Amino acid sequence: VRPMPRDPLVTEEEIKLMIEVGREQGLLAEDERTLLHRIFEFGDLRVVDVMRPLAEMATVPETATHEQVLAVATEEGYSRIPVYSDSKDRIIGVLYSKDMLHLWHEGELVVLKDLLHPPFEVDPDRRVSDLLREFQKRHQQMAIVVDSQKKAMGLVTLEDLIEEIVGELEG
């Protein structure tokens, strides 16, 4: 005998209504209500909804000099910089600023391609909730969003996903 499928005890709409009632009765502050609503919305988002488009990405070519990489890292303030070959939509790896800075500090010869980490590529239609779990599993903080031809469309970071829930992070 198979168990009968059960309807949910409480629907998403009922929970949202309870949140509104809690706010109206003073049990929830406005920022708490906003956070709870963002959590519901988070589950419906796709990567394409939150990604930074290719045109807005800070990248460097694989032929970049140390000075060019340093300029991008300091001007943009990112700790991970996508590196491209030929054109920006051909990301070949990700440079972690700390790797390069450590080697420069030690005075070692740095070959940019030797420092690249493989890009973690994701589909633009992937749900952000799935990507968040994948970030955790892989210990990743950035993914390159690629189309069906594996051309970069943009990127998404762990910080981007967190900001979708809690709002803009400062600093």
Secondary structure as UniProt FT lines:
FT   HELIX           12..24
FT   TURN            25..26
FT   HELIX           30..42
FT   TURN            43..44
FT   HELIX           47..50
FT   STRAND          52..53
FT   HELIX           54..56
FT   STRAND          60..61
FT   TURN            62..63
FT   HELIX           66..76
FT   STRAND          80..84
FT   TURN            88..89
FT   STRAND          91..96
FT   HELIX           97..106
FT   HELIX           112..115
FT   STRAND          121..122
FT   TURN            124..125
FT   HELIX           128..138
FT   STRAND          142..146
FT   TURN            148..149
FT   STRAND          152..157
FT   HELIX           158..166
//
